[in-house]
Amino acid sequence: MFAMVKSMTDELQSLENENVYFIRALGDRFVKLKVFLIGATCDKPAQALVQNTPEPIAKFGCGRCEIPGATVPSREGINHHIRVFPLSSEADNKAECRSNQNYDQIMTMDSPTEDQRKGYLGKCALRSVKYFDVEDFKRSNWSCFTKLTIISKTLSQYRYPSTTSRTPRPLVKFHRFNANELRLILLFAAPVFKHYLTSTIYKNYLLLVFALHLAESRSLRSGDIEAIQFLSGPTNTFLYEYPLLYTDRHNQQVIHSIDHVAQSVQNYGQLSNYSTYNFESVLGMLRATVHSTKHHAKEISNTMNLLRLAIRNTLANDFNNELKSTLEQIQSKKRINMSRTSMDKSRHHSIIKLRMKHKIEGSQYKDIKEMFQYDEFQLYHIAFVGTTRFTTRDFAKTKQKTMTRAFFIDSIH
């Protein structure tokens, strides 16, 4: 892995030197630019590989701080232990965050001990980049497992936001949930769990829901960040109540990571800016291009170079439009239909159709006229943008998604 990241680092260092770039967005101008990598979006295993630290469940497994964690029995009466990461309420015992300064100091040590290394397994290749900062619990009083069937049935009738691309599977299949399904349950299913959790457990759960809603919001204020920090404050907060409610055994790395949410939001903005969900489709497309039984990294690298050249060539004014459409589909799907119909559909977003006129008279007509500055207009209940339908009518009351009510206006000139 180090060798693969090192080859990327060599290219990144060349980009840090001033180069001349042809920028179409600036009117086809040549501009001198320097490009710097300032961060990376990684899941837990990838973060460990990039930082050259141990796996997340190991000692010093946190990628944000140098907390060593502690081992506790996974169940009472058996000889099996797991590592947990409880926070200390004492300011002197607060774990220090990882930093380039600490990393450089550790790298200069001669034969450091495990505690002195703070988990680093060796050199981090990206450090050379200029700005890169490297028991049966099912019947416990806090568990809903015995009520899982009825909760699953209630959630199956639940309406999620209209922006939901895929509603979660039945809760009885929670062990197969992907990250997006778990996120939807966490953020939007609180009203359902209220009836099956004790008051203390439910209030602790709401602290997490409230803070993560703020962390994912489209706009943030300084007061919102202070509210998110309430997750890991000194007393009566989610992380300090967590081991008291669920025992130390469940205070694992994924729970400890919540301690760093507020700092991440303060440094980089809302969580949606660097969510790995946005890259899953791209990774799926790249994975589908791998057909060999070895040299996977080389094959992926060749695919990336081909796509990069394809994108650059499609920007030419004389490039064939049909071929451009085909290349765009290849980048967005694993498999495509190469027929003329599929090419025509790629241009469907410019087609807008309106249905079901809505009559309006009197003061409402006057208000809308003043609002949109149209001399004449017509309201409609249904609008088709290509193959996507938008409606103001409750045409699907049995569905699990709700649509925002709105009217569509066609101005008449």
NORDAGI-V389420 format. One line per field, one symbol per residue. phi: phi as a letter, one per 20 degrees, with the letter a starting at -180 (. if undefined). burial: # if it has 9 or more other ideal C-beta (glycine too) atoms within 8 Angstrom, else .. A space follows every 50 residues. Layout:
# NORDAGI-V389420
phi: ???
burial: ???
This chain:
# NORDAGI-V389420
phi: .gffffffffffffffffcecedffdmldececddcedabecegffffff emdffgeeflefedcdfembecffbfncebcceccfedfeffeffeffbf fffffffefelfffffflnferfeffffffdeef.fefdffeedffdfff ffffffeedegffffbfffgffdgfdfeffffffffeceggffgecdfgf ffffffgffffffffeffccdfffffffffgcffblcgfefgffedmfge eegffggffdffffffecngfffcffgfdfffffffffeeceeblfffff fffffffffffffffffefffffffffffffdcfcceeffffffffdffe eccdclfdebcmfffffffffdldfcbcececcddmdeddbedeecfefe cddffbddddfdd
burial: .#..##.##..##.##......#............##......#..#### ####.#.######.###.##.####......####.#..........#.. .###.#..#.......####...####.#..#.#........##...#.. ##.##..#.#...#...#..#.....#...##.#######.##..##... ##.##############..#...##.#######...#######.##.### ###.###########....##....#.......###..##........## ..##..#..##..#....#...#########..........##.##.#.. ...#..........#..##..#.#..########.#...##......... #......##....
